[in-house]
Amino acid sequence: MAVHMVGLGELKVAGSGDLLVAYGLGSCVAVAIYDRGRQLGGMAHVMLAASQPGQPVGQPGKYADTAVTALIEQLLAQGAMRFALEAKLAGGAQLLQLGRAYNWLDIGARNAEASLTRLAACRVRVAATDLGGNYGRTVQLDPATGELTVSTVGRGQRVL
């Protein structure tokens, strides 16, 4: 089984027999979209909620608003069926506790909200989430099953 790391701002698509992994998510959100019937899945490692209007986007996986669209397009190009797409998300933590006056700095919450909003706009059903909190995560997507394994230090592992 080949393991493909999805780094900051990247997005990748893989099929059965491969795993997609994003390490050390803090405020970043892993958006995993898959077609279980075709055993095809993809993951984006979203760093920020929105790209700048009118500015070129070098890494579509970096922003929630461009990552979701680009990931769907790549999955469809590889043979996924639009109606069969489902999503699972993890991450979006607030690792620094700065107090209520600084809630606007909660990049993790903004990344999570923007990712969910874009998925809804693209009519992709969200099957499960593990978002928020104040701890980091590492996630692994198995495109053959659609399982997203979320690992945390001191909190164990859970499969979505």
C-alpha positions in Angstrom: 0.0 0.0 0.0 1.5 3.4 -1.1 1.2 6.3 1.4 0.9 9.8 -0.2 1.6 12.7 2.1 -0.7 15.7 1.6 1.4 18.7 2.7 0.4 22.3 3.6 -1.8 23.8 0.8 -1.7 20.6 -1.3 -4.4 18.4 -2.6 -4.1 14.9 -4.0 -6.3 12.1 -5.4 -5.7 8.4 -5.0 -7.4 5.1 -5.6 -7.7 1.7 -4.0 -4.5 0.5 -2.5 -3.2 3.9 -1.6 -3.5 6.1 1.6 -3.6 9.8 1.8 -2.1 11.3 5.0 -2.0 14.8 6.4 0.3 15.2 9.4 0.1 17.7 12.3 -3.1 19.5 11.5 -3.6 22.5 13.9 -5.8 25.2 12.6 -5.6 23.6 9.1 -8.5 21.5 7.9 -8.2 18.2 6.0 -11.0 18.0 3.6 -11.4 14.4 2.3 -13.9 13.7 -0.5 -14.4 10.2 -1.8 -16.5 8.0 -4.1 -16.8 4.7 -2.2 -18.2 2.9 -5.2 -15.3 3.8 -7.4 -12.8 3.4 -4.6 -11.4 6.9 -5.3 -10.7 9.7 -2.9 -8.9 12.9 -2.5 -7.7 15.2 0.3 -6.9 18.9 0.6 -4.8 20.3 3.4 -6.6 23.7 3.8 -4.5 26.4 5.4 -6.8 29.5 5.0 -10.5 30.1 4.6 -10.5 32.3 1.4 -8.3 33.3 -1.4 -8.0 37.0 -2.4 -10.5 38.0 -5.1 -8.8 38.9 -8.3 -5.4 37.4 -7.3 -4.0 34.3 -9.0 -4.1 31.2 -6.9 -0.9 29.2 -7.2 -2.0 26.4 -4.8 -5.8 25.8 -4.9 -5.4 23.4 -2.0 -4.3 26.3 0.3 -7.7 27.9 0.5 -11.1 26.4 1.4 -12.9 28.2 -1.3 -10.6 26.9 -4.1 -9.6 23.6 -2.6 -13.1 22.0 -2.5 -13.8 22.9 -6.1 -10.4 21.8 -7.4 -10.6 18.5 -5.5 -14.1 17.7 -6.9 -12.9 18.5 -10.4 -9.9 16.2 -10.0 -12.0 13.4 -8.7 -14.5 13.7 -11.5 -11.7 13.8 -14.0 -10.4 10.4 -12.6 -13.9 8.8 -12.9 -15.7 9.6 -9.7 -19.5 10.1 -9.9 -20.8 13.5 -8.8 -23.9 12.1 -7.0 -21.7 9.6 -5.1 -19.3 12.1 -3.5 -19.2 12.3 0.2 -16.9 14.4 2.5 -15.3 14.0 5.9 -13.3 16.8 7.6 -10.9 17.0 10.5 -8.8 19.7 12.1 -9.7 23.4 12.6 -8.3 23.6 16.1 -7.6 26.7 18.1 -4.2 26.0 19.5 -3.6 29.4 21.1 -6.2 30.5 23.7 -6.1 34.3 23.4 -9.5 35.1 25.0 -12.8 36.3 23.7 -11.5 39.6 22.5 -9.4 37.8 19.9 -12.0 35.2 18.7 -11.6 36.8 15.2 -8.1 35.2 15.2 -9.6 31.7 15.4 -8.3 30.7 12.0 -9.2 27.0 12.6 -12.9 27.8 13.1 -12.9 30.0 10.0 -11.2 27.3 8.0 -13.8 24.7 9.1 -16.7 27.0 8.4 -15.5 28.0 5.0 -14.8 24.3 4.1 -18.3 23.3 5.2 -19.9 26.2 3.4 -18.1 25.4 0.1 -19.0 21.7 0.3 -22.7 22.7 0.8 -22.5 25.1 -2.2 -21.1 22.2 -4.3 -23.8 19.9 -2.9 -21.4 17.3 -1.5 -22.8 15.5 1.6 -20.7 15.8 4.7 -20.7 12.3 6.3 -18.6 13.1 9.4 -16.4 15.7 11.0 -13.9 16.0 13.8 -13.4 19.8 14.0 -12.4 22.3 16.6 -10.9 21.8 20.0 -7.5 22.8 21.1 -5.4 19.9 20.0 -3.7 18.8 16.8 -4.5 15.8 14.6 -3.0 13.6 11.9 -5.5 12.1 9.4 -5.4 9.2 7.0 -7.9 8.6 4.2 -8.4 5.1 2.7 -10.0 5.7 -0.7 -11.1 2.1 -0.9 -13.4 2.4 2.1 -13.8 6.2 2.6 -12.6 5.7 6.2 -10.8 8.8 7.7 -8.7 7.8 10.6 -8.0 10.7 13.0 -5.1 10.3 15.4 -4.3 12.7 18.3 -1.7 12.8 21.0 -3.2 11.8 24.3 -6.7 11.4 22.9 -6.2 8.2 20.9 -7.5 7.4 17.5 -11.0 7.4 15.9 -12.3 6.3 12.6 -14.9 8.5 10.8 
